[in-house]
Amino acid sequence: MKSINKRHITLMAFFLLLGCQGEQKSVKISYQVYGKLIEIMQQNQLQARVNLNDLQLGKNSYGLGAMEGLQGEILITQGEVITSVANPDSILVQNSNAFGAALLVTTEVEDWQEVEMNETVDLKSLESVIEDQAETSNLNANDVIPFKIEANPKILNWHIINASLAEEQNHQAYKESGRTGVLESQKVEIIGFYSKNHQGVFTHHGSFLHLHFITADGSLMGHVDDLQIDGNWKIYLPKAAQP
């Protein structure tokens, strides 16, 4: 009888261990996508796909996208909606959800795990960094992965779209009619989404990333076209909930 009890206890411990390991295998990521880049770029569908004031945004809400009519950029961080509009002689950054979005991807992240980095990356190598970190952070690299970056990029190329000022109806004209610029060694927060399966949806073809940035003083927000980060910086990935 004693040997049977011991065997039962051993089996129970084994299956409990397997269960715990199974729970730690992946972090469940929830996300919503409104609109598609391919429809915007190829079919000129610039209408609102969702009204921001219809969304239930809380302190764990994050997202990015483009305003209805491609009149500017959208960033959502900790439930705060930030818009950036490029006027001919100024850039208006403000907090408002009283508009629609032609493209928007959102997520809910209850907690972030911080990873200290000390390596040089550009947009392409950042994809590899996220894949590597996903493996050690219980994330599935085949799923959508939201992330944050805190850094002082050596170079950050950006744009703010504005279709209303374009002379032609195509995406390149919409981009060029807005504003572009370069930040050098300026502190920023970046909200981004990584996905291998959403090219033409919320990432451009040839890229697994879509990133928006905001400067530390909140004076400038826009779409990240390219960047180079070196030295010390931080990346944040979704953290598994504690059992």
SERO-4910 file (N, C-alpha, C, O; in steps of 0.05 Angstrom, whole numbers):
BEGIN
 pado doro    nc1    nc2    nc3   cac1   cac2   cac3    cc1    cc2    cc3    oc1    oc2    oc3
  Met    A     17    -24      0      0      0      0     17     25      0     11     45    -13
  Lys    A     39     24     16     56     47     17     69     54    -10     70     77    -18
  Ser    A     77     33    -25     90     37    -51     70     49    -70     77     65    -87
  Ile    A     44     40    -68     23     51    -86     19     81    -80     17     97    -99
  Asn    A     17     88    -55     14    116    -47     37    133    -57     33    155    -67
  Lys    A     61    123    -55     84    138    -64     83    142    -94     90    163   -105
  Arg    A     74    120   -108     72    122   -137     51    143   -145     55    158   -164
  His    A     29    143   -131      8    162   -137     18    190   -132     13    209   -148
  Ile    A     32    194   -110     43    221   -104     62    230   -125     62    253   -133
  Thr    A     80    211   -134     99    217   -154     86    225   -181     94    245   -193
  Leu    A     65    210   -188     51    216   -213     36    243   -211     36    259   -230
  Met    A     24    248   -188     10    274   -184     30    297   -186     24    317   -199
  Ala    A     53    294   -174     73    315   -175     83    320   -204     87    342   -213
  Phe    A     85    297   -219     94    299   -247     74    314   -264     82    332   -279
  Phe    A     49    307   -261     28    320   -277     24    349   -269     18    366   -285
  Leu    A     27    355   -243     25    383   -234     48    399   -246     44    422   -254
  Leu    A     72    387   -247     95    401   -259     90    406   -289     96    428   -299
  Leu    A     79    386   -303     72    390   -331     52    412   -334     53    428   -353
  Gly    A     32    413   -316     11    433   -318     23    461   -314     16    479   -329
  Cys    A     41    464   -295     54    490   -290     70    498   -314     70    521   -322
  Gln    A     85    479   -325    101    485   -349     84    493   -372     91    511   -388
  Gly    A     60    479   -375     42    486   -397     32    514   -394     29    529   -414
  Glu    A     26    523   -369     16    550   -365     36    571   -372     29    593   -378
  Gln    A     62    564   -370     83    583   -375     92    585   -404    109    601   -411
  Lys    A     80    567   -421     90    566   -448     86    591   -464    103    599   -480
  Ser    A     62    604   -461     57    627   -477     39    647   -463     23    639   -445
  Val    A     42    672   -470     26    693   -459      4    699   -480     10    703   -503
  Lys    A    -21    700   -471    -43    705   -489    -45    735   -495    -46    751   -477
  Ile    A    -43    741   -521    -44    769   -530    -71    774   -543    -79    760   -563
  Ser    A    -86    794   -533   -111    802   -546   -106    827   -562    -91    845   -554
  Tyr    A   -118    829   -586   -115    852   -602   -139    855   -621   -154    836   -626
  Gln    A   -143    880   -631   -164    886   -650   -152    902   -673   -136    919   -668
  Val    A   -161    896   -697   -152    911   -721   -176    922   -735   -196    908   -740
  Tyr    A   -174    948   -742   -196    961   -757   -183    973   -782   -165    989   -781
  Gly    A   -194    965   -806   -183    974   -831   -159    958   -840   -149    941   -825
  Lys    A   -150    963   -864   -127    948   -875   -110    968   -892   -121    984   -907
  Leu    A    -84    966   -889    -66    983   -904    -69    979   -934    -68    998   -950
  Ile    A    -73    954   -943    -76    948   -971   -100    962   -983    -99    970  -1006
  Glu    A   -122    964   -968   -146    978   -977   -141   1008   -979   -152   1022   -996
  Ile    A   -126   1018   -960   -119   1047   -960   -101   1054   -984   -106   1073   -998
  Met    A    -81   1037   -988    -60   1044  -1008    -69   1037  -1036    -62   1052  -1055
  Gln    A    -84   1015  -1040    -91   1007  -1067   -119   1014  -1075   -124   1017  -1099
  Gln    A   -137   1018  -1056   -165   1024  -1062   -173   1051  -1053   -196   1059  -1056
  Asn    A   -155   1066  -1040   -160   1093  -1031   -184   1095  -1012   -199   1114  -1012
  Gln    A   -187   1074   -995   -208   1074   -976   -199   1087   -950   -186   1075   -933
  Leu    A   -206   1113   -948   -196   1129   -925   -217   1134   -904   -213   1149   -885
  Gln    A   -240   1122   -907   -262   1127   -889   -256   1115   -861   -239   1098   -858
  Ala    A   -271   1124   -842   -268   1114   -814   -277   1085   -813   -299   1078   -823
  Arg    A   -261   1068   -800   -268   1041   -795   -277   1037   -766   -289   1016   -760
  Val    A   -271   1056   -749   -280   1055   -722   -279   1084   -711   -261   1099   -718
  Asn    A   -297   1090   -694   -297   1116   -680   -283   1112   -653   -290   1094   -637
  Leu    A   -263   1129   -648   -247   1125   -623   -264   1127   -598   -258   1114   -578
  Asn    A   -284   1145   -598   -300   1148   -574   -319   1125   -569   -333   1124   -549
  Asp    A   -320   1105   -588   -336   1081   -584   -320   1059   -571   -332   1039   -562
  Leu    A   -294   1062   -569   -277   1042   -557   -276   1044   -527   -278   1066   -516
  Gln    A   -275   1022   -514   -272   1021   -485   -242   1020   -478   -230    999   -476
  Leu    A   -230   1043   -475   -202   1045   -469   -197   1049   -440   -209   1066   -427
  Gly    A   -178   1034   -429   -170   1037   -401   -141   1040   -398   -126   1044   -418
  Lys    A   -131   1039   -374   -102   1044   -369    -84   1023   -381    -60   1027   -384
  Asn    A    -95   1000   -389    -79    979   -402    -82    979   -432    -72    960   -445
  Ser    A    -94    999   -444    -98   1000   -473    -75   1014   -487    -65   1035   -479
  Tyr    A    -67   1001   -509    -45   1012   -526    -53   1008   -555    -68    989   -562
  Gly    A    -44   1026   -573    -51   1023   -601    -37   1044   -618    -24   1062   -608
  Leu    A    -41   1041   -644    -31   1061   -663    -47   1058   -689    -60   1038   -694
  Gly    A    -46   1079   -705    -60   1078   -731    -60   1105   -744    -43   1122   -739
  Ala    A    -80   1109   -763    -82   1133   -778   -110   1144   -776   -129   1129   -775
  Met    A   -113   1170   -775   -139   1183   -772   -155   1180   -798   -145   1176   -820
  Glu    A   -181   1183   -795   -200   1183   -817   -191   1203   -838   -183   1226   -831
  Gly    A   -191   1195   -864   -182   1213   -885   -152   1216   -886   -142   1232   -901
  Leu    A   -138   1200   -871   -108   1202   -868   -100   1230   -863    -81   1241   -875
  Gln    A   -114   1243   -844   -107   1270   -837    -87   1272   -814    -80   1294   -806
  Gly    A    -77   1250   -805    -58   1250   -783    -53   1223   -771    -65   1203   -780
  Glu    A    -36   1222   -751    -28   1197   -738    -42   1193   -711    -50   1213   -698
  Ile    A    -44   1168   -702    -57   1161   -677    -37   1145   -660    -23   1127   -670
  Leu    A    -36   1151   -634    -21   1135   -615    -38   1132   -590    -49   1152   -580
  Ile    A    -40   1108   -580    -54   1103   -554    -34   1091   -535    -22   1070   -541
  Thr    A    -31   1103   -512    -13   1093   -492    -26   1097   -464    -34   1119   -457
  Gln    A    -28   1075   -449    -41   1075   -423    -69   1086   -425    -78   1100   -407
  Gly    A    -83   1080   -447   -110   1089   -451   -113   1118   -460   -135   1127   -465
  Glu    A    -91   1132   -463    -92   1160   -472    -89   1161   -502    -69   1151   -513
  Val    A   -108   1174   -515   -107   1177   -544    -93   1203   -552   -101   1224   -543
  Ile    A    -72   1200   -568    -56   1223   -577    -58   1225   -607    -52   1205   -621
  Thr    A    -64   1248   -618    -64   1251   -647    -43   1272   -655    -35   1289   -639
  Ser    A    -34   1269   -679    -14   1287   -690    -22   1295   -719    -25   1277   -736
  Val    A    -26   1320   -723    -36   1330   -749    -15   1350   -760     -6   1368   -747
  Ala    A     -7   1345   -786     14   1362   -798      0   1384   -815     -9   1378   -837
  Asn    A     -1   1407   -804    -11   1430   -819     11   1442   -836     35   1435   -831
  Pro    A      5   1460   -855     27   1470   -872     49   1484   -857     72   1483   -865
  Asp    A     42   1497   -835     63   1513   -821     67   1504   -792     80   1518   -777
  Ser    A     55   1481   -784     57   1472   -756     49   1443   -754     37   1432   -772
  Ile    A     55   1432   -730     46   1405   -723     30   1407   -698     40   1417   -678
  Leu    A      6   1397   -698    -12   1398   -675    -14   1370   -662    -24   1352   -674
  Val    A     -4   1368   -638     -5   1344   -622    -25   1349   -599    -21   1368   -584
  Gln    A    -45   1332   -597    -65   1337   -577    -77   1310   -568    -74   1290   -580
  Asn    A    -91   1312   -545   -106   1289   -534   -135   1292   -542   -149   1310   -533
  Ser    A   -145   1273   -558   -173   1274   -566   -180   1247   -578   -165   1235   -593
  Asn    A   -205   1238   -572   -215   1213   -585   -241   1219   -600   -256   1201   -606
  Ala    A   -245   1245   -607   -270   1253   -620   -266   1252   -651   -270   1272   -665
  Phe    A   -258   1229   -661   -254   1226   -690   -254   1196   -697   -255   1179   -679
  Gly    A   -253   1190   -722   -252   1163   -732   -224   1155   -740   -207   1173   -745
  Ala    A   -219   1129   -743   -193   1119   -752   -197   1103   -777   -214   1085   -779
  Ala    A   -181   1109   -798   -181   1093   -823   -166   1067   -819   -172   1047   -832
  Leu    A   -147   1067   -800   -132   1044   -793   -126   1045   -763   -117   1066   -753
  Leu    A   -129   1023   -749   -123   1023   -721   -118    994   -712   -134    976   -719
  Val    A    -97    990   -696    -93    965   -683    -89    971   -653    -74    988   -646
  Thr    A   -104    956   -636   -103    961   -608    -99    935   -592   -102    913   -603
  Thr    A    -90    938   -568    -85    915   -551    -89    923   -522    -90    946   -515
  Glu    A    -91    902   -505    -93    906   -476    -69    892   -463    -66    867   -466
  Val    A    -52    906   -449    -30    894   -435    -31    902   -405    -28    925   -398
  Glu    A    -36    882   -389    -38    888   -360    -12    894   -347    -10    911   -329
  Asp    A      9    881   -356     35    885   -344     57    880   -365     54    863   -383
  Trp    A     79    895   -362    101    893   -381    126    881   -367    130    887   -343
  Gln    A    141    866   -382    167    857   -371    189    873   -385    190    875   -410
  Glu    A    206    885   -369    227    903   -379    252    887   -386    261    870   -370
  Val    A    264    892   -409    289    880   -417    310    901   -423    305    918   -440
  Glu    A    332    901   -408    353    920   -413    370    911   -437    378    888   -439
  Met    A    374    929   -456    389    922   -481    414    939   -483    415    962   -473
  Asn    A    434    928   -496    459    943   -501    470    933   -528    491    920   -529
  Glu    A    456    939   -549    465    931   -576    453    950   -596    433    963   -591
  Thr    A    466    952   -619    457    970   -640    436    956   -658    441    933   -666
  Val    A    414    969   -662    393    958   -679    382    979   -698    382   1003   -693
  Asp    A    372    969   -721    356    985   -739    329    971   -741    324    952   -726
  Leu    A    311    980   -758    284    968   -759    286    938   -766    271    923   -754
  Lys    A    303    931   -785    304    903   -793    315    885   -771    303    864   -765
  Ser    A    336    893   -758    348    877   -736    330    877   -712    332    859   -695
  Leu    A    313    898   -709    295    898   -686    275    875   -688    267    864   -668
  Glu    A    268    867   -712    251    843   -716    264    819   -703    250    804   -689
  Ser    A    290    815   -707    304    792   -696    306    794   -665    303    774   -651
  Val    A    310    819   -655    310    823   -626    284    814   -614    284    800   -593
  Ile    A    262    822   -626    236    815   -615    231    785   -616    221    773   -597
  Glu    A    239    772   -638    236    743   -640    252    729   -618    243    711   -605
  Asp    A    277    738   -614    294    726   -593    283    730   -566    282    712   -549
  Gln    A    273    755   -560    262    760   -534    236    745   -530    229    738   -507
  Ala    A    221    742   -551    196    727   -548    201    698   -538    185    688   -522
  Glu    A    222    686   -548    228    659   -540    234    657   -511    228    636   -498
  Thr    A    247    677   -499    254    676   -471    233    689   -453    236    690   -429
  Ser    A    211    700   -466    190    714   -450    163    700   -452    143    713   -447
  Asn    A    163    675   -459    138    659   -461    118    671   -481     94    670   -477
  Leu    A    129    683   -503    112    694   -524    115    677   -549    137    666   -554
  Asn    A     94    676   -565     95    661   -590    102    681   -612     86    699   -618
  Ala    A    125    677   -625    133    696   -646    116    694   -671    119    710   -689
  Asn    A     98    675   -672     79    673   -695     54    688   -689     36    690   -707
  Asp    A     51    699   -665     27    715   -658     34    745   -661     57    752   -666
  Val    A     14    762   -657     18    791   -655     31    796   -628     22    787   -607
  Ile    A     53    812   -629     67    820   -604     68    850   -602     83    863   -617
  Pro    A     53    862   -583     57    891   -578     82    895   -561     90    877   -546
  Phe    A     94    918   -564    118    923   -548    122    953   -544    110    970   -559
  Lys    A    138    960   -525    146    988   -520    176    990   -520    190    971   -514
  Ile    A    186   1013   -528    215   1018   -527    220   1046   -514    206   1065   -521
  Glu    A    239   1047   -497    248   1072   -486    277   1075   -494    294   1059   -486
  Ala    A    283   1096   -508    310   1099   -519    316   1128   -527    298   1144   -529
  Asn    A    341   1133   -533    350   1158   -546    363   1150   -572    387   1148   -574
  Pro    A    346   1145   -592    357   1135   -618    378   1154   -629    375   1179   -629
  Lys    A    399   1143   -640    419   1159   -654    406   1174   -677    411   1197   -682
  Ile    A    389   1159   -692    374   1170   -714    346   1159   -714    342   1135   -710
  Leu    A    326   1176   -717    298   1167   -720    285   1183   -743    280   1207   -740
  Asn    A    280   1170   -765    266   1183   -787    236   1179   -784    226   1157   -778
  Trp    A    221   1200   -787    192   1199   -782    176   1214   -803    187   1230   -818
  His    A    150   1208   -803    131   1224   -819    104   1226   -805     98   1209   -788
  Ile    A     89   1246   -813     62   1250   -804     46   1254   -830     50   1273   -845
  Ile    A     27   1235   -835     13   1235   -860     -9   1257   -861    -20   1264   -840
  Asn    A    -15   1267   -885    -37   1286   -888    -47   1285   -917    -36   1299   -934
  Ala    A    -68   1269   -921    -78   1265   -948    -92   1290   -958    -95   1294   -983
  Ser    A   -102   1307   -940   -118   1330   -949   -101   1350   -964   -113   1366   -979
  Leu    A    -75   1350   -961    -58   1369   -975    -45   1357  -1001    -30   1371  -1015
  Ala    A    -51   1331  -1006    -38   1318  -1029    -50   1327  -1055    -74   1332  -1058
  Glu    A    -33   1329  -1076    -42   1336  -1103    -50   1312  -1118    -65   1314  -1138
  Glu    A    -42   1288  -1110    -50   1263  -1123    -61   1244  -1102    -57   1247  -1078
  Gln    A    -77   1225  -1112    -90   1206  -1093    -74   1179  -1093    -83   1160  -1106
  Asn    A    -52   1179  -1079    -37   1155  -1074    -22   1158  -1048    -17   1180  -1039
  His    A    -13   1135  -1037     -2   1135  -1010     24   1152  -1009     29   1165   -989
  Gln    A     41   1150  -1030     66   1165  -1029     60   1195  -1029     74   1210  -1015
  Ala    A     40   1203  -1044     33   1232  -1045     22   1240  -1018     27   1262  -1008
  Tyr    A      6   1223  -1005     -5   1229   -979     17   1233   -958     16   1250   -941
  Lys    A     37   1215   -960     60   1216   -941     76   1242   -946     84   1255   -927
  Glu    A     82   1248   -971     99   1271   -978     85   1297   -972     98   1317   -968
  Ser    A     58   1297   -973     44   1322   -968     41   1329   -939     34   1351   -931
  Gly    A     48   1310   -922     49   1315   -893     75   1327   -885     86   1345   -898
  Arg    A     86   1317   -863    112   1327   -853    130   1304   -849    122   1282   -840
  Thr    A    156   1308   -854    177   1288   -848    199   1301   -833    201   1326   -833
  Gly    A    215   1285   -819    237   1297   -804    255   1275   -793    250   1251   -797
  Val    A    276   1284   -779    295   1266   -767    301   1276   -739    307   1299   -734
  Leu    A    299   1257   -720    307   1263   -692    335   1251   -688    341   1229   -698
  Glu    A    352   1265   -673    378   1255   -667    383   1255   -637    382   1276   -624
  Ser    A    387   1231   -626    394   1229   -597    374   1243   -579    381   1256   -560
  Gln    A    348   1239   -585    327   1251   -569    311   1229   -556    304   1209   -569
  Lys    A    304   1233   -531    290   1212   -516    262   1209   -526    247   1228   -529
  Val    A    254   1183   -532    227   1178   -542    216   1153   -528    231   1136   -518
  Glu    A    190   1151   -529    176   1126   -524    165   1116   -550    153   1132   -565
  Ile    A    168   1091   -556    158   1079   -580    137   1057   -573    143   1040   -556
  Ile    A    114   1059   -586     94   1037   -584     94   1023   -610     92   1036   -631
  Gly    A     97    997   -610     99    982   -635     84    956   -634     77    945   -613
  Phe    A     79    945   -658     67    919   -661     84    902   -680     92    912   -701
  Tyr    A     89    878   -672    104    859   -689     85    837   -697     70    826   -681
  Ser    A     86    829   -723     70    807   -733     82    797   -759     88    813   -777
  Lys    A     84    771   -762     92    758   -787     69    755   -806     73    748   -829
  Asn    A     45    759   -796     21    751   -811      2    774   -818    -21    769   -826
  His    A     12    799   -815     -6    822   -820      6    842   -840      0    866   -839
  Gln    A     23    832   -859     33    850   -879      9    858   -898     -6    841   -907
  Gly    A      7    883   -903    -16    893   -918    -40    898   -901    -60    909   -911
  Val    A    -39    891   -876    -61    896   -857    -53    919   -839    -64    941   -842
  Phe    A    -34    915   -821    -24    938   -805      6    940   -807     18    958   -794
  Thr    A     20    923   -822     48    928   -829     51    929   -859     35    916   -873
  His    A     71    944   -869     75    945   -897     88    919   -907    101    905   -892
  His    A     85    914   -933     98    890   -944    128    892   -941    140    913   -946
  Gly    A    140    869   -933    169    869   -928    177    875   -900    201    876   -894
  Ser    A    157    881   -883    163    888   -855    143    874   -836    120    870   -843
  Phe    A    154    866   -813    137    854   -792    130    875   -770    118    868   -750
  Leu    A    137    900   -775    135    920   -754    118    945   -762    118    952   -786
  His    A    104    956   -743     92    982   -746     97    997   -720     89    987   -698
  Leu    A    110   1020   -721    118   1035   -697    110   1064   -699    112   1077   -720
  His    A    100   1075   -676     96   1104   -673    112   1112   -649    117   1097   -630
  Phe    A    121   1138   -649    137   1148   -627    125   1173   -616    108   1186   -629
  Ile    A    132   1180   -591    126   1206   -580    150   1215   -564    162   1199   -549
  Thr    A    158   1240   -567    181   1250   -552    174   1253   -522    151   1254   -514
  Ala    A    195   1253   -506    192   1254   -477    175   1278   -468    161   1276   -448
  Asp    A    178   1300   -482    163   1324   -474    135   1325   -487    120   1344   -482
  Gly    A    128   1305   -503    102   1304   -515     97   1324   -538     74   1327   -547
  Ser    A    118   1337   -547    114   1358   -568    113   1347   -596    104   1361   -614
  Leu    A    121   1322   -600    121   1311   -627    114   1281   -626    125   1266   -609
  Met    A     96   1273   -643     88   1245   -646     85   1239   -675     75   1255   -691
  Gly    A     93   1215   -684     90   1207   -712     97   1178   -717    102   1163   -698
  His    A     98   1172   -742    103   1145   -752    134   1141   -755    147   1159   -766
  Val    A    145   1119   -746    173   1113   -748    178   1100   -776    168   1079   -781
  Asp    A    194   1114   -793    202   1103   -819    227   1087   -817    231   1067   -831
  Asp    A    246   1096   -800    271   1082   -797    284   1092   -771    277   1114   -761
  Leu    A    302   1076   -760    316   1085   -736    342   1070   -733    346   1049   -745
  Gln    A    359   1081   -716    383   1067   -707    386   1073   -678    388   1096   -669
  Ile    A    386   1052   -662    390   1054   -633    415   1040   -625    421   1018   -634
  Asp    A    432   1054   -609    455   1041   -598    458   1048   -569    443   1063   -558
  Gly    A    478   1036   -556    482   1041   -528    461   1027   -511    452   1005   -519
  Asn    A    453   1038   -489    434   1026   -471    405   1035   -477    400   1059   -480
  Trp    A    387   1016   -479    359   1022   -483    342   1000   -472    353    979   -463
  Lys    A    316   1004   -471    298    985   -459    276    977   -478    265    994   -492
  Ile    A    269    951   -478    246    942   -492    228    928   -472    237    914   -454
  Tyr    A    202    932   -475    182    921   -458    163    902   -474    153    910   -495
  Leu    A    159    878   -464    142    858   -476    120    850   -456    124    852   -432
  Pro    A     97    841   -466     76    832   -448     85    811   -429    100    792   -436
  Lys    A     77    814   -404     85    796   -382     63    777   -375     39    785   -375
  Ala    A     69    752   -370     49    733   -363     37    740   -336     50    748   -317
  Ala    A     10    736   -334     -3    741   -308      5    721   -288     10    698   -295
  Gln    A      7    729   -263     15    711   -242     -8    692   -235    -31    700   -233
  Pro    A     -2    665   -232    -23    646   -226    -35    651   -199    -53    637   -191
***
